[in-house]
Each structure stands twice: as C-alpha cells, then as structure tokens.
C-alpha cells in the first residue's frame, strides 16, 4: 500500500502539517525536523501525489531549471544539487539549457506564464539582453549568478570580492606579474575582472591590459588557446594566472605545461568554483569555494515562497565564499 502523509508524520514523530510544510517549502522547518521527515520519506518510499496536489492548488508540482551550458562541469554540478533539493521537497524538475541565448530565456518565461511549470530558476546571459525585464508579466522566477534585477528574487556570491581576496593573497605571497584569464563579456567575468583590478590598485600595482587575457567561453580548450596565444607573444612573463573558473584554470595548466613552465614553481595558477575535478588536477587547484548545495536550497526556497506569495517584495541573498589553498599556488 502506498505510504501517506500521515504515515510519514507518524514515522517521523511530527504532525501531518509539518510534513506538508517540508514538502511545500512555504514555512521554515527546523533542520533537525526536516531531516527526520526526509528520512521518513526515504524509509517509507513516500511519493507525493502531485496530481492531487495540483488539482487542489492549481499547480503542476514541476519547476524548470535553466542553466547556460550543461557541458561546463560547474553547471552540471549545480544541476545535481538543484535536483536533490527539489526532490527533497517532492518537486519534479524540468532541465533546460539556454545555450547563452536570450531568446531561449523568453521561451522559458512564456512557458512558466502558461503554467506548464510552477516557476523557473534561471542563470541569465547578461543584463542587457535577458528576457527578465521590468514592465513585462513575470512568472515566479529566481535568478542565480551575476545578473541582478531588483524586480525578482536572486541568489548570488560576491564575485568581485572573492577574486579581490584571492588576488590580494597572491600579492602577499610575492607575486607581481599577475594575469587574469577568462571570458570578457559575461557578467560574472566582468565582476571578477573588477575584483582583480581592485586588488592590484590596493597593492599599488599597475593595471596592464595585456595581462587581462580574454577567452571565448568558460571551457578549458578556449582558455588554453587564449593563454597559448599570450605565451607565444612578446609579452613579459607572468608569475601567476588568476582564472575566472576552474575550467579555465585547467586550460591554463595545459598551456603552461606545453610551454615548459612549472606550476607552481614558475607560475602559480588559481581557479574559481571548486568543482570536484579541481582537487585532482596536477597539481591540485587553489580555488574559490562556495556551498553549491546551499545555493540550490536557498534559490529553491525563494522560488517556493514566490509561488505561494507572488506579491511579496523581492529578496537578494548573498552567500559567502572561501579560499581553498592547494598545490597550484
């Protein structure tokens, strides 16, 4: 016989209302209580009756998560955490890839307005072209990343502060010719460039545009091509490369190796995102870390609150970062 909400409540020692709160995410539940309820769901193989819930409240029990490029390991890891956070709340997930296309964003927003999904978590392309704009009817939507629009909820990390912290530490270690490697026109890359410049100015070091090395996208192959071109030029050597992503850092390791440069003896290399593979590169990457599961849980919580209360004031939640020091620096 299929387990019910009452069965889950009895197993966990809570009320059926508490189980409902955990499933819907509209009311804060203490972490210990949530853990007991989720353990009960697993033990009883409880599956929410999404069809019945939809008939009662006009919802589908389905949300969409749209990320830019699922071939990039960072986005794949973020998707993993979003799917787990949604499953813990009894929600189904429709996975979408925008492919850096604002038109695709508009299609997804339209689908949400038509109630094919209850809400959307979106990583927009940039401020100027995103389909999330003032003056248009918006479904429940939460942004993650660097594109900030005060008309919707947002979860982000302070990219500029993180890169400024990391670059500042490299300067304290004695590095003086520090390059930045990454995309040039993405909002996250722009913020990270700003942090890099802040750290150089704070240390009284000159800004050299030649050390701001732009790659086509976030992928390691693009970063390797960009750094190879720099190393093949007549530019003076660098003693550190601050990379805008761990993927870019992996490309940097390849390019430096191809030019006979040792990491970290000749050049220090750092990344950003602390993806799983950053711990097993050769050498392991120094990088900037943040709690990806917390990003997913926070964004999903905001989305559920927005679905339940469309008129409430938008919130912007800033999550902390930390530096992870490994052998590449």
C-alpha positions as CSV (number, residue, x, y, z in Angstrom):
1,X,0.0,0.0,0.0
2,X,1.2,3.5,-0.9
3,X,2.5,5.5,2.1
4,X,0.6,8.6,3.0
5,X,1.5,11.9,4.6
6,X,0.0,10.6,7.9
7,X,2.4,7.5,7.7
8,X,5.4,9.8,7.2
9,X,4.2,12.0,10.1
10,X,3.8,9.1,12.4
11,X,7.2,7.6,11.5
12,X,9.0,11.0,12.0
13,X,7.0,11.9,15.2
14,X,5.6,15.1,13.7
15,X,2.2,16.4,12.6
16,X,0.9,15.9,9.1
17,X,1.0,19.7,8.8
18,X,4.8,19.6,9.4
19,X,5.2,17.0,6.7
20,X,3.2,19.3,4.3
21,X,5.4,22.2,5.3
22,X,8.5,20.3,4.4
23,X,7.0,19.2,1.1
24,X,5.8,22.6,0.1
25,X,8.7,24.7,1.5
26,X,6.4,27.6,2.3
27,X,7.1,27.5,6.0
28,X,10.5,27.3,7.6
29,X,11.1,24.0,9.3
30,X,14.0,23.4,11.8
31,X,16.8,21.4,10.1
32,X,16.6,18.5,12.5
33,X,12.9,18.2,12.0
34,X,13.3,18.4,8.2
35,X,15.9,15.7,8.4
36,X,13.6,13.4,10.3
37,X,10.8,14.0,7.8
38,X,13.0,13.4,4.8
39,X,14.4,10.2,6.4
40,X,10.8,9.0,6.9
41,X,10.0,9.7,3.3
42,X,13.0,7.6,2.2
43,X,12.3,4.8,4.7
44,X,8.6,4.5,3.6
45,X,9.3,5.1,-0.1
46,X,6.9,8.0,0.1
47,X,6.0,9.6,-3.2
48,X,3.9,12.8,-3.1
49,X,0.6,12.7,-5.1
50,X,1.5,15.6,-7.4
51,X,-1.7,15.3,-9.5
52,X,-3.9,15.6,-6.4
53,X,-2.0,18.5,-5.1
54,X,-2.2,20.2,-8.5
55,X,-6.0,19.8,-8.6
56,X,-6.2,21.4,-5.2
57,X,-3.9,24.4,-5.7
58,X,-3.7,24.8,-9.4
59,X,0.0,23.8,-9.6
60,X,1.9,21.2,-11.5
61,X,4.5,20.2,-8.9
62,X,7.0,20.9,-11.7
63,X,9.7,23.6,-11.8
64,X,12.2,24.4,-14.5
65,X,15.9,25.0,-14.0
66,X,17.6,26.7,-16.9
67,X,21.4,26.9,-16.9
68,X,23.7,28.3,-19.7
69,X,25.9,25.4,-20.7
70,X,25.5,21.9,-19.3
71,X,28.8,20.8,-20.9
72,X,30.6,23.1,-18.3
73,X,31.3,21.0,-15.2
74,X,30.2,23.8,-12.9
75,X,26.7,23.9,-14.3
76,X,26.4,20.1,-14.2
77,X,27.3,20.1,-10.5
78,X,24.9,22.9,-9.8
79,X,22.1,20.9,-11.6
80,X,22.9,17.9,-9.4
81,X,22.3,20.0,-6.2
82,X,19.1,21.6,-7.6
83,X,17.6,18.2,-8.5
84,X,18.4,16.9,-5.0
85,X,16.9,20.0,-3.3
86,X,13.8,19.7,-5.4
87,X,13.4,16.0,-4.7
88,X,13.6,16.6,-1.0
89,X,10.6,18.9,-1.4
90,X,8.6,16.5,-3.6
91,X,9.0,18.6,-6.7
92,X,9.8,17.4,-10.2
93,X,12.5,19.2,-12.3
94,X,12.4,20.1,-16.0
95,X,16.0,20.7,-17.0
96,X,16.7,23.4,-19.7
97,X,19.8,24.8,-21.3
98,X,19.7,28.3,-22.6
99,X,22.9,28.0,-24.7
100,X,23.6,31.7,-23.9
101,X,20.6,32.5,-26.0
102,X,18.2,35.3,-24.6
103,X,15.5,34.1,-26.9
104,X,15.5,30.7,-25.1
105,X,15.1,32.6,-21.9
106,X,12.0,34.3,-23.3
107,X,10.5,30.9,-24.3
108,X,11.0,29.5,-20.8
109,X,9.4,32.5,-19.2
110,X,6.5,32.2,-21.5
111,X,6.1,28.5,-20.6
112,X,6.1,29.4,-16.9
113,X,3.4,32.1,-17.5
114,X,1.3,29.5,-19.3
115,X,1.6,27.4,-16.1
116,X,3.3,24.5,-17.8
117,X,5.7,24.8,-14.8
118,X,5.1,26.4,-11.5
119,X,8.3,28.5,-11.6
120,X,11.7,29.0,-13.0
121,X,15.3,29.2,-11.7
122,X,17.4,31.0,-14.3
123,X,21.0,31.8,-14.9
124,X,20.7,34.7,-17.3
125,X,23.1,35.6,-20.1
126,X,23.6,39.3,-19.3
127,X,21.9,42.4,-18.1
128,X,21.2,43.9,-21.4
129,X,19.6,41.0,-23.3
130,X,17.9,38.9,-20.5
131,X,14.2,38.3,-21.0
132,X,13.6,39.2,-17.4
133,X,12.8,42.9,-17.7
134,X,10.7,45.5,-15.9
135,X,7.3,46.1,-17.5
136,X,6.5,42.5,-18.5
137,X,4.4,40.0,-16.8
138,X,6.8,37.6,-14.9
139,X,6.0,34.2,-13.6
140,X,7.6,33.1,-10.3
141,X,11.4,33.3,-11.1
142,X,14.6,33.3,-9.2
143,X,17.9,34.3,-10.7
144,X,21.3,32.8,-9.8
145,X,24.6,34.3,-10.9
146,X,25.6,37.9,-11.5
147,X,22.7,39.4,-13.4
148,X,20.9,41.5,-10.8
149,X,17.4,42.9,-11.4
150,X,15.6,44.2,-8.3
151,X,12.2,43.1,-9.7
152,X,12.9,39.4,-8.9
153,X,14.5,37.2,-6.3
154,X,18.2,36.4,-6.6
155,X,20.9,34.3,-5.0
156,X,24.5,35.2,-5.7
157,X,28.1,35.3,-4.5
158,X,30.1,38.5,-4.5
159,X,32.4,37.5,-7.4
160,X,34.4,40.8,-7.2
161,X,35.1,40.4,-3.5
162,X,36.1,36.7,-4.0
163,X,38.6,37.5,-6.7
164,X,39.9,40.5,-4.9
165,X,40.6,38.3,-1.8
166,X,42.4,35.7,-3.8
167,X,44.5,38.1,-5.9
168,X,45.4,40.0,-2.7
169,X,46.7,36.8,-1.1
170,X,48.8,36.1,-4.2
171,X,50.3,39.6,-3.9
172,X,51.1,39.0,-0.2
173,X,52.9,35.8,-1.3
174,X,55.2,38.0,-3.5
175,X,53.5,37.7,-6.9
176,X,53.7,40.9,-9.0
177,X,53.0,40.0,-12.7
178,X,49.6,38.5,-12.3
179,X,47.4,37.8,-15.3
180,X,43.6,37.2,-15.3
181,X,42.2,34.6,-17.7
182,X,38.5,34.2,-18.6
183,X,35.6,35.4,-20.7
184,X,35.5,39.2,-21.2
185,X,31.7,39.9,-21.7
186,X,29.9,37.7,-19.2
187,X,28.6,39.4,-16.1
188,X,30.4,37.0,-13.8
189,X,33.7,37.6,-15.7
190,X,33.2,41.4,-15.6
191,X,32.7,41.2,-11.8
192,X,35.8,39.0,-11.4
193,X,37.9,41.4,-13.6
194,X,36.7,44.2,-11.3
195,X,37.9,42.3,-8.2
196,X,41.2,41.6,-9.8
197,X,41.7,45.3,-10.6
198,X,40.7,46.3,-7.1
199,X,43.4,44.0,-5.6
200,X,46.1,45.4,-7.9
201,X,45.1,49.0,-7.1
202,X,45.0,48.3,-3.4
203,X,48.6,47.0,-3.6
204,X,49.8,49.9,-5.7
205,X,50.5,47.6,-8.7
206,X,49.9,48.9,-12.2
207,X,47.0,47.7,-14.4
208,X,48.3,46.2,-17.6
209,X,45.6,45.5,-20.2
210,X,47.9,42.9,-21.8
211,X,47.5,40.8,-18.6
212,X,43.7,40.7,-18.9
213,X,43.5,37.6,-21.2
214,X,40.1,37.0,-22.8
215,X,38.8,33.6,-23.8
216,X,35.8,32.8,-26.0
217,X,33.8,30.9,-23.3
218,X,34.2,29.1,-20.0
219,X,35.6,25.9,-21.5
220,X,39.2,24.7,-20.8
221,X,40.0,24.4,-24.5
222,X,39.2,28.1,-25.1
223,X,41.2,29.2,-22.0
224,X,44.2,27.1,-23.3
225,X,44.1,28.7,-26.7
226,X,43.9,32.2,-25.2
227,X,46.8,31.6,-22.8
228,X,48.9,29.9,-25.5
229,X,48.5,33.0,-27.7
230,X,49.6,35.2,-24.8
231,X,52.6,33.0,-24.0
232,X,53.6,32.9,-27.7
233,X,53.5,36.7,-27.9
234,X,56.3,39.0,-26.9
235,X,54.6,39.9,-23.6
236,X,56.8,39.8,-20.5
237,X,56.5,36.6,-18.4
238,X,53.8,36.3,-15.6
239,X,54.3,34.7,-12.2
240,X,50.6,34.0,-11.5
241,X,47.4,33.4,-13.5
242,X,44.1,34.0,-11.8
243,X,41.5,32.1,-13.8
244,X,37.8,33.0,-13.8
245,X,36.7,29.4,-13.5
246,X,38.3,26.1,-12.6
247,X,37.8,25.0,-16.2
248,X,39.8,28.0,-17.4
249,X,42.5,27.0,-14.8
250,X,42.7,23.5,-16.3
251,X,43.2,25.0,-19.7
252,X,45.9,27.3,-18.2
253,X,47.7,24.2,-16.7
254,X,47.8,22.6,-20.2
255,X,49.1,25.8,-21.9
256,X,51.8,26.3,-19.2
257,X,52.9,22.7,-19.5
258,X,53.1,23.0,-23.3
259,X,55.4,26.0,-22.8
260,X,57.7,24.2,-20.4
261,X,56.6,26.2,-17.4
262,X,56.2,24.5,-14.0
263,X,53.2,25.1,-11.7
264,X,53.7,26.5,-9.1
265,X,57.5,26.8,-9.3
266,X,57.4,29.1,-12.3
267,X,53.8,30.3,-12.4
268,X,51.0,30.0,-9.8
269,X,47.5,29.1,-11.1
270,X,44.2,29.6,-9.3
271,X,40.6,28.8,-10.3
272,X,37.1,29.7,-9.2
273,X,34.1,27.4,-8.3
274,X,35.9,24.4,-6.6
275,X,34.3,21.8,-8.9
276,X,35.0,18.2,-8.0
277,X,37.8,17.8,-10.5
278,X,39.8,20.8,-9.2
279,X,41.1,18.6,-6.4
280,X,42.6,16.0,-8.8
281,X,44.4,18.2,-11.4
282,X,48.2,18.1,-11.5
283,X,48.9,19.9,-9.3
284,X,45.6,20.3,-7.4
285,X,44.0,23.7,-7.9
286,X,43.9,26.5,-5.5
287,X,40.4,27.9,-6.0
288,X,37.4,29.9,-4.6
289,X,34.7,27.7,-3.0
290,X,31.1,28.3,-2.1
291,X,28.4,25.9,-0.9
292,X,26.7,24.8,-4.1
293,X,24.1,22.8,-2.1
294,X,23.2,25.9,-0.1
295,X,22.8,27.9,-3.4
296,X,20.4,25.4,-4.7
297,X,18.5,25.1,-1.4
298,X,18.3,28.9,-0.9
299,X,17.1,29.5,-4.5
300,X,14.5,26.8,-4.4
301,X,13.2,28.1,-1.1
302,X,12.9,31.6,-2.6
303,X,11.1,30.2,-5.6
304,X,8.6,28.2,-3.4
305,X,7.9,31.3,-1.4
306,X,7.4,33.3,-4.6
307,X,4.9,30.7,-5.9
308,X,3.0,30.9,-2.6
309,X,3.1,34.7,-2.3
310,X,3.6,36.3,-5.8
311,X,3.2,39.8,-4.3
312,X,5.9,39.8,-1.7
313,X,8.9,42.0,-2.0
314,X,11.9,40.5,-4.0
315,X,14.9,39.3,-2.0
316,X,18.6,39.3,-2.8
317,X,20.6,36.7,-0.9
318,X,24.4,36.9,-0.8
319,X,26.1,33.7,0.1
320,X,29.7,33.5,1.4
321,X,32.9,32.3,-0.3
322,X,36.1,30.9,1.0
323,X,39.6,30.3,-0.4
324,X,40.8,26.8,-0.8
325,X,44.6,26.5,-0.9
326,X,46.1,23.6,-2.8
327,X,49.4,22.9,-4.5
328,X,48.9,25.1,-7.7
329,X,49.8,28.3,-5.8
